[in-house]
Amino acid sequence: VDFDNEDEFDPEDAIQQFITIPYQITRHFDRVVALASAKVNAELSWLKMQTYFEGNVLLSCEAESKYKWKGMTVDFEEGDDEQEILAYCKDINLGFSKVAHMIAEVHQTGPKKLEEMALKAVLLHHISSDLPPPDYLPTKIYKKAVNGMYNVEGDTPDNISVEGKEMFERMRQVFSNNNSN
């Protein structure tokens, strides 16, 4: 709770919702839950109306990009300006590989490749990018564990919809035109 903040959070304001809720939930989840579940005496109920939440546009965008992939992929599809899309991705730390993973998940039409499932198993067992590749792990899988399954030069996944393939190609073009992987 930020009592120094003069701006009162208005739950009806969509902009305030966007810049506040994802930020607070991802950065201060325990505080938000504690506040929401706190029992307040009737004589202090006015305090519930005096709660202020800090907002942060950039961090909220980053949180949204990590948890609301469908909405993000719509932004990729509807955006007209390649430079604007690329700048947005850079602002919230999304390289091509992360964008490609979002598209592949949202537009999936069939099973994933065995290689991708193996990659997820590697990540599940916390293989660190700071460590040299273990002897038992093929170099190709290790590199994909560190850098992601997809890159600008790689193939478009076969297991995504036509719409997904078009979006994948568009984002490949956006990132390759600007030499940003």
Accessible surface in RSA format (square Angstrom, percent):
REM  Atomic radii and reference values for relative SASA: ProtOr
REM  Chains: A
REM  Algorithm: Lee & Richards
REM  Probe-radius: 1.40
REM  Slices: 20
REM RES _ NUM      All-atoms   Total-Side   Main-Chain    Non-polar    All polar
REM                ABS   REL    ABS   REL    ABS   REL    ABS   REL    ABS   REL
RES VAL A   1    78.91  51.9  25.66  23.2  53.24 128.3  28.27  24.6  50.64 137.3
RES ASP A   2    46.56  32.6  41.63  41.4   4.93  11.7  18.72  44.1  27.84  27.8
RES PHE A   3   137.94  69.0 110.60  68.5  27.34  71.1 110.62  67.1  27.32  78.2
RES ASP A   4   132.98  93.1 110.59 110.1  22.39  52.9  36.45  85.8  96.53  96.3
RES ASN A   5    40.94  28.2  29.19  28.2  11.75  28.3  11.76  28.3  29.18  28.2
RES GLU A   6   161.44  92.7 134.61 101.8  26.83  63.9  59.15 114.4 102.29  83.5
RES ASP A   7   102.73  72.0  95.66  95.2   7.06  16.7  24.59  57.9  78.13  77.9
RES GLU A   8    95.61  54.9  83.55  63.2  12.05  28.7  23.48  45.4  72.12  58.9
RES PHE A   9    39.38  19.7  26.15  16.2  13.23  34.4  29.67  18.0   9.71  27.8
RES ASP A  10    64.79  45.4  62.09  61.8   2.70   6.4  22.13  52.1  42.66  42.5
RES PRO A  11    79.92  58.2  75.72  69.0   4.20  15.3  75.98  62.7   3.95  24.5
RES GLU A  12   149.90  86.1 123.93  93.8  25.96  61.8  50.42  97.5  99.47  81.2
RES ASP A  13    51.36  36.0  43.64  43.4   7.71  18.2  14.19  33.4  37.17  37.1
RES ALA A  14    73.49  67.6  64.88 100.1   8.61  19.6  65.64  92.4   7.85  20.8
RES ILE A  15   124.46  70.8 121.93  90.8   2.53   6.1 124.46  89.6   0.00   0.0
RES GLN A  16    44.53  24.9  44.53  32.5   0.00   0.0  13.08  27.8  31.45  23.9
RES GLN A  17    67.24  37.6  65.91  48.2   1.32   3.2   9.22  19.6  58.02  44.0
RES PHE A  18    77.27  38.7  71.34  44.2   5.93  15.4  77.16  46.8   0.11   0.3
RES ILE A  19    40.65  23.1  40.65  30.3   0.00   0.0  40.65  29.3   0.00   0.0
RES THR A  20     6.44   4.6   6.44   6.5   0.00   0.0   1.97   2.6   4.47   6.8
RES ILE A  21    75.94  43.2  73.54  54.8   2.40   5.8  75.94  54.7   0.00   0.0
RES PRO A  22    18.00  13.1  12.01  10.9   5.99  21.8  18.00  14.9   0.00   0.0
RES TYR A  23    19.24   9.0  19.11  10.9   0.13   0.3   0.49   0.4  18.75  23.1
RES GLN A  24    16.69   9.3  16.69  12.2   0.00   0.0   4.79  10.2  11.90   9.0
RES ILE A  25    77.75  44.2  74.86  55.8   2.89   7.0  74.86  53.9   2.89   7.8
RES THR A  26    61.51  43.8  26.62  27.0  34.90  83.2  30.49  40.9  31.03  46.9
RES ARG A  27   128.57  54.0 100.41  51.2  28.16  67.0  23.73  32.4 104.84  63.5
RES HIS A  28    37.30  20.4  36.54  25.4   0.76   1.9  28.28  29.1   9.02  10.5
RES PHE A  29   122.30  61.2 119.37  73.9   2.93   7.6 119.37  72.4   2.93   8.4
RES ASP A  30   105.24  73.7  95.23  94.8  10.01  23.7  45.05 106.0  60.19  60.0
RES ARG A  31   143.72  60.3 135.55  69.1   8.17  19.5  45.12  61.7  98.60  59.8
RES VAL A  32    32.86  21.6  31.87  28.9   0.99   2.4  32.33  28.1   0.53   1.4
RES VAL A  33    69.08  45.5  67.31  60.9   1.77   4.3  68.98  59.9   0.10   0.3
RES ALA A  34    61.44  56.5  49.72  76.7  11.72  26.7  56.86  80.1   4.57  12.1
RES LEU A  35    61.40  34.2  52.54  37.6   8.86  22.3  56.05  39.4   5.35  14.4
RES ALA A  36    81.80  75.2  45.54  70.3  36.26  82.5  57.38  80.8  24.42  64.7
RES SER A  37    79.31  67.0  51.88  69.2  27.43  63.2  46.53  99.1  32.78  45.9
RES ALA A  38    43.60  40.1  30.26  46.7  13.34  30.3  39.17  55.2   4.43  11.7
RES LYS A  39   203.24  99.2 167.45 102.7  35.80  85.2 117.32 105.6  85.92  91.5
RES VAL A  40    53.37  35.1  22.97  20.8  30.40  73.2  27.14  23.6  26.22  71.1
RES ASN A  41    94.01  64.8  85.02  82.2   8.99  21.7  11.56  27.8  82.45  79.7
RES ALA A  42    90.03  82.8  66.91 103.3  23.12  52.6  73.22 103.1  16.81  44.5
RES GLU A  43   127.43  73.2 102.52  77.6  24.91  59.3  66.46 128.5  60.97  49.8
RES LEU A  44    73.40  40.9  73.40  52.5   0.00   0.0  73.40  51.6   0.00   0.0
RES SER A  45    61.52  52.0  57.39  76.6   4.13   9.5  30.43  64.8  31.09  43.6
RES TRP A  46   142.48  57.2 135.93  65.8   6.55  15.4 131.59  70.2  10.90  17.7
RES LEU A  47    66.43  37.0  62.83  44.9   3.60   9.1  62.97  44.2   3.46   9.3
RES LYS A  48   117.55  57.3  97.08  59.6  20.47  48.7  57.64  51.9  59.91  63.8
RES MET A  49   136.95  70.9 129.65  85.8   7.30  17.4 103.99  88.4  32.95  43.7
RES GLN A  50    68.08  38.1  67.95  49.7   0.14   0.3  11.20  23.8  56.89  43.1
RES THR A  51    23.11  16.4  15.06  15.3   8.05  19.2   8.70  11.7  14.41  21.8
RES TYR A  52    33.29  15.5  33.11  18.8   0.18   0.5   9.87   7.4  23.42  28.9
RES PHE A  53    49.18  24.6  39.89  24.7   9.29  24.2  40.93  24.8   8.25  23.6
RES GLU A  54    78.09  44.8  76.88  58.2   1.21   2.9  19.11  37.0  58.97  48.2
RES GLY A  55    30.88  38.1   0.00   N/A  30.88  38.1   3.03   8.3  27.85  62.4
RES ASN A  56    47.77  32.9  42.06  40.6   5.71  13.8   6.40  15.4  41.37  40.0
RES VAL A  57    87.18  57.4  82.96  75.1   4.22  10.2  82.96  72.1   4.22  11.4
RES LEU A  58    90.99  50.7  88.73  63.5   2.26   5.7  89.24  62.7   1.76   4.7
RES LEU A  59    48.92  27.2  46.23  33.1   2.69   6.8  46.23  32.5   2.69   7.2
RES SER A  60     0.00   0.0   0.00   0.0   0.00   0.0   0.00   0.0   0.00   0.0
RES CYS A  61    13.28  10.0  13.28  14.8   0.00   0.0   0.27   0.7  13.00  14.0
RES GLU A  62    26.00  14.9  26.00  19.7   0.00   0.0   4.15   8.0  21.86  17.8
RES ALA A  63     7.79   7.2   3.21   5.0   4.58  10.4   6.85   9.7   0.94   2.5
RES GLU A  64    29.87  17.1  27.91  21.1   1.96   4.7   7.18  13.9  22.69  18.5
RES SER A  65     0.22   0.2   0.22   0.3   0.00   0.0   0.00   0.0   0.22   0.3
RES LYS A  66   106.28  51.8  91.76  56.3  14.52  34.6  52.42  47.2  53.86  57.4
RES TYR A  67   160.91  75.1 128.82  73.3  32.09  83.5  90.89  68.3  70.02  86.3
RES LYS A  68   122.44  59.7 115.90  71.1   6.53  15.6  75.12  67.6  47.32  50.4
RES TRP A  69    84.39  33.9  80.74  39.1   3.65   8.6  79.89  42.6   4.50   7.3
RES LYS A  70   146.36  71.4 143.51  88.1   2.84   6.8  90.77  81.7  55.58  59.2
RES GLY A  71    39.71  49.0   0.00   N/A  39.71  49.0  33.91  93.1   5.80  13.0
RES MET A  72     6.55   3.4   5.44   3.6   1.10   2.6   1.60   1.4   4.95   6.6
RES THR A  73     1.92   1.4   1.92   1.9   0.00   0.0   0.00   0.0   1.92   2.9
RES VAL A  74    58.13  38.3  57.99  52.5   0.14   0.3  58.07  50.5   0.06   0.2
RES ASP A  75    71.23  49.9  63.39  63.1   7.85  18.6  18.22  42.9  53.01  52.9
RES PHE A  76     1.90   1.0   1.66   1.0   0.24   0.6   1.73   1.0   0.18   0.5
RES GLU A  77    81.33  46.7  62.95  47.6  18.38  43.8  27.04  52.3  54.29  44.3
RES GLU A  78   122.64  70.4 100.33  75.9  22.31  53.1  42.03  81.3  80.60  65.8
RES GLY A  79    21.73  26.8   0.00   N/A  21.73  26.8  20.41  56.0   1.31   2.9
RES ASP A  80   137.05  96.0 107.73 107.2  29.32  69.3  36.34  85.5 100.70 100.4
RES ASP A  81    72.91  51.1  64.40  64.1   8.51  20.1  28.08  66.1  44.83  44.7
RES GLU A  82    57.32  32.9  54.37  41.1   2.95   7.0  20.02  38.7  37.30  30.5
RES GLN A  83   106.89  59.8 103.47  75.6   3.42   8.1  52.46 111.7  54.43  41.3
RES GLU A  84   120.73  69.3 113.96  86.2   6.77  16.1  39.50  76.4  81.23  66.3
RES ILE A  85    13.25   7.5  10.15   7.6   3.09   7.5  13.25   9.5   0.00   0.0
RES LEU A  86     7.96   4.4   7.96   5.7   0.00   0.0   7.96   5.6   0.00   0.0
RES ALA A  87    51.31  47.2  45.96  70.9   5.35  12.2  50.83  71.6   0.48   1.3
RES TYR A  88    65.98  30.8  63.15  35.9   2.82   7.3  57.06  42.9   8.92  11.0
RES CYS A  89     0.00   0.0   0.00   0.0   0.00   0.0   0.00   0.0   0.00   0.0
RES LYS A  90   119.02  58.1 102.10  62.6  16.92  40.3  64.25  57.8  54.77  58.3
RES ASP A  91    85.13  59.6  71.14  70.8  14.00  33.1  10.94  25.8  74.19  74.0
RES ILE A  92     1.71   1.0   0.59   0.4   1.12   2.7   0.59   0.4   1.12   3.0
RES ASN A  93    90.87  62.7  78.08  75.5  12.78  30.8  25.15  60.5  65.72  63.5
RES LEU A  94     9.51   5.3   5.92   4.2   3.59   9.0   6.70   4.7   2.81   7.6
RES GLY A  95    26.16  32.3   0.00   N/A  26.16  32.3  20.89  57.3   5.27  11.8
RES PHE A  96     0.88   0.4   0.88   0.5   0.00   0.0   0.88   0.5   0.00   0.0
RES SER A  97    14.27  12.1  13.76  18.4   0.50   1.2  12.61  26.9   1.65   2.3
RES LYS A  98   109.18  53.3 106.49  65.3   2.69   6.4  73.30  66.0  35.88  38.2
RES VAL A  99     0.00   0.0   0.00   0.0   0.00   0.0   0.00   0.0   0.00   0.0
RES ALA A 100     0.04   0.0   0.00   0.0   0.04   0.1   0.04   0.1   0.00   0.0
RES HIS A 101    35.98  19.7  35.88  24.9   0.09   0.2  25.02  25.8  10.95  12.7
RES MET A 102     4.25   2.2   4.25   2.8   0.00   0.0   4.25   3.6   0.00   0.0
RES ILE A 103     0.22   0.1   0.22   0.2   0.00   0.0   0.22   0.2   0.00   0.0
RES ALA A 104     6.91   6.4   4.84   7.5   2.07   4.7   5.08   7.2   1.83   4.8
RES GLU A 105    56.68  32.5  40.41  30.6  16.27  38.7  13.68  26.5  43.00  35.1
RES VAL A 106    44.65  29.4  13.65  12.4  31.00  74.7  20.75  18.0  23.90  64.8
RES HIS A 107    24.53  13.4  19.52  13.6   5.01  12.8  16.58  17.1   7.95   9.3
RES GLN A 108    70.98  39.7  44.71  32.7  26.26  62.5  12.99  27.6  57.99  44.0
RES THR A 109    95.02  67.6  52.47  53.2  42.55 101.4  51.75  69.5  43.27  65.4
RES GLY A 110    20.99  25.9   0.00   N/A  20.99  25.9  19.94  54.7   1.05   2.4
RES PRO A 111   119.72  87.3 102.61  93.5  17.11  62.2 110.20  91.0   9.52  59.2
RES LYS A 112    40.26  19.6  28.99  17.8  11.27  26.8  26.36  23.7  13.90  14.8
RES LYS A 113   125.92  61.4 117.50  72.1   8.42  20.0  82.22  74.0  43.69  46.5
RES LEU A 114   140.95  78.5 133.13  95.2   7.82  19.7 133.13  93.5   7.82  21.1
RES GLU A 115    33.68  19.3  26.18  19.8   7.50  17.9  23.52  45.5  10.17   8.3
RES GLU A 116     6.91   4.0   6.91   5.2   0.00   0.0   0.46   0.9   6.44   5.3
RES MET A 117    98.09  50.8  90.60  60.0   7.49  17.8  55.18  46.9  42.91  56.8
RES ALA A 118    39.87  36.7  31.49  48.6   8.38  19.1  38.90  54.8   0.97   2.6
RES LEU A 119     5.02   2.8   5.02   3.6   0.00   0.0   5.02   3.5   0.00   0.0
RES LYS A 120    90.34  44.1  85.73  52.6   4.61  11.0  60.30  54.3  30.04  32.0
RES ALA A 121    45.66  42.0  41.82  64.5   3.84   8.7  44.89  63.2   0.77   2.0
RES VAL A 122    16.74  11.0  13.23  12.0   3.51   8.4  16.64  14.5   0.10   0.3
RES LEU A 123    85.78  47.8  74.59  53.4  11.19  28.1  75.25  52.8  10.53  28.3
RES LEU A 124   127.31  70.9 115.15  82.4  12.17  30.6 121.83  85.6   5.48  14.8
RES HIS A 125   130.29  71.2 110.29  76.7  20.00  51.2  72.50  74.7  57.79  67.2
RES HIS A 126   159.44  87.1 136.38  94.8  23.06  59.0  98.42 101.4  61.02  71.0
RES ILE A 127    38.65  22.0  21.33  15.9  17.32  41.7  23.77  17.1  14.89  40.4
RES SER A 128    39.97  33.8  31.98  42.7   7.99  18.4  29.21  62.2  10.76  15.1
RES SER A 129    68.74  58.1  43.88  58.6  24.87  57.3  16.02  34.1  52.72  73.9
RES ASP A 130   131.01  91.8  96.28  95.8  34.73  82.1  32.81  77.2  98.20  97.9
RES LEU A 131   106.63  59.4 103.90  74.3   2.73   6.9 104.89  73.7   1.75   4.7
RES PRO A 132   108.03  78.7  93.88  85.6  14.15  51.4 101.28  83.6   6.75  42.0
RES PRO A 133    57.74  42.1  44.29  40.4  13.45  48.9  44.29  36.6  13.45  83.6
RES PRO A 134    35.45  25.8  21.99  20.0  13.46  48.9  33.22  27.4   2.23  13.9
RES ASP A 135   157.42 110.3 118.72 118.2  38.70  91.5  44.91 105.7 112.51 112.2
RES TYR A 136   168.02  78.4 136.05  77.4  31.97  83.2 124.06  93.2  43.96  54.2
RES LEU A 137    19.38  10.8  11.88   8.5   7.50  18.9  12.43   8.7   6.96  18.7
RES PRO A 138    81.02  59.1  68.10  62.1  12.93  47.0  80.38  66.4   0.64   4.0
RES THR A 139    78.51  55.8  73.37  74.4   5.15  12.3  40.19  54.0  38.33  57.9
RES LYS A 140   130.45  63.6 123.10  75.5   7.35  17.5  74.35  66.9  56.10  59.8
RES ILE A 141    23.19  13.2  23.19  17.3   0.00   0.0  23.19  16.7   0.00   0.0
RES TYR A 142    23.15  10.8  23.15  13.2   0.00   0.0  19.21  14.4   3.94   4.9
RES LYS A 143   121.26  59.2 120.11  73.7   1.16   2.8  67.64  60.9  53.62  57.1
RES LYS A 144    40.15  19.6  39.26  24.1   0.89   2.1  22.14  19.9  18.01  19.2
RES ALA A 145    14.28  13.1   1.09   1.7  13.19  30.0   1.33   1.9  12.95  34.3
RES VAL A 146    62.89  41.4  32.32  29.3  30.57  73.7  36.24  31.5  26.65  72.3
RES ASN A 147   104.20  71.9  83.25  80.4  20.95  50.5  33.14  79.7  71.07  68.7
RES GLY A 148    21.78  26.9   0.00   N/A  21.78  26.9  14.58  40.0   7.21  16.1
RES MET A 149    11.77   6.1   5.26   3.5   6.51  15.5   5.26   4.5   6.51   8.6
RES TYR A 150    22.32  10.4  17.33   9.9   4.99  13.0  17.28  13.0   5.04   6.2
RES ASN A 151    69.63  48.0  66.29  64.1   3.34   8.0  23.06  55.5  46.56  45.0
RES VAL A 152    10.62   7.0   8.57   7.8   2.06   5.0   8.57   7.4   2.06   5.6
RES GLU A 153   140.63  80.7 106.55  80.6  34.08  81.1  70.64 136.6  69.99  57.1
RES GLY A 154    29.24  36.1   0.00   N/A  29.24  36.1  24.91  68.4   4.33   9.7
RES ASP A 155   131.44  92.1 113.72 113.2  17.72  41.9  34.27  80.7  97.17  96.9
RES THR A 156    28.43  20.2  17.30  17.5  11.14  26.5  15.69  21.1  12.74  19.3
RES PRO A 157    10.55   7.7   3.47   3.2   7.09  25.8  10.51   8.7   0.04   0.2
RES ASP A 158   128.65  90.1 108.99 108.5  19.66  46.5  35.10  82.6  93.55  93.3
RES ASN A 159    24.05  16.6  18.74  18.1   5.31  12.8  15.17  36.5   8.87   8.6
RES ILE A 160     5.18   2.9   0.00   0.0   5.18  12.5   0.00   0.0   5.18  14.1
RES SER A 161    33.25  28.1  27.58  36.8   5.68  13.1  32.33  68.9   0.92   1.3
RES VAL A 162   111.05  73.1 107.88  97.7   3.18   7.7 107.96  93.8   3.09   8.4
RES GLU A 163    81.28  46.7  76.64  58.0   4.64  11.0  26.01  50.3  55.27  45.1
RES GLY A 164     0.00   0.0   0.00   N/A   0.00   0.0   0.00   0.0   0.00   0.0
RES LYS A 165    73.24  35.7  73.18  44.9   0.07   0.2  34.13  30.7  39.11  41.7
RES GLU A 166   114.03  65.5 104.47  79.0   9.56  22.8  46.59  90.1  67.44  55.1
RES MET A 167     8.60   4.5   3.47   2.3   5.14  12.2   8.05   6.8   0.56   0.7
RES PHE A 168     0.66   0.3   0.61   0.4   0.05   0.1   0.66   0.4   0.00   0.0
RES GLU A 169    79.06  45.4  75.98  57.5   3.09   7.3  43.85  84.8  35.21  28.8
RES ARG A 170    65.40  27.5  58.41  29.8   6.99  16.6  43.35  59.2  22.05  13.4
RES MET A 171     0.14   0.1   0.14   0.1   0.00   0.0   0.00   0.0   0.14   0.2
RES ARG A 172    36.50  15.3  36.50  18.6   0.00   0.0  27.64  37.8   8.86   5.4
RES GLN A 173    91.96  51.4  91.76  67.1   0.20   0.5  25.34  53.9  66.62  50.5
RES VAL A 174     0.00   0.0   0.00   0.0   0.00   0.0   0.00   0.0   0.00   0.0
RES PHE A 175     2.05   1.0   2.00   1.2   0.05   0.1   2.00   1.2   0.05   0.1
RES SER A 176    44.89  37.9  30.37  40.5  14.52  33.4  25.31  53.9  19.57  27.4
RES ASN A 177    82.63  57.0  49.98  48.3  32.65  78.6  20.07  48.3  62.56  60.5
RES ASN A 178    36.25  25.0  16.61  16.1  19.64  47.3  10.25  24.7  26.00  25.1
RES ASN A 179   140.34  96.8 107.72 104.1  32.62  78.5  33.96  81.7 106.38 102.8
RES SER A 180    16.90  14.3  11.36  15.2   5.54  12.8  13.59  28.9   3.31   4.6
RES ASN A 181   110.97  76.5  74.58  72.1  36.39  87.6  38.63  93.0  72.34  69.9
END  Absolute sums over single chains surface
CHAIN  1 A    11768.8       9849.0       1919.8       6780.3       4988.5
END  Absolute sums over all chains
TOTAL         11768.8       9849.0       1919.8       6780.3       4988.5
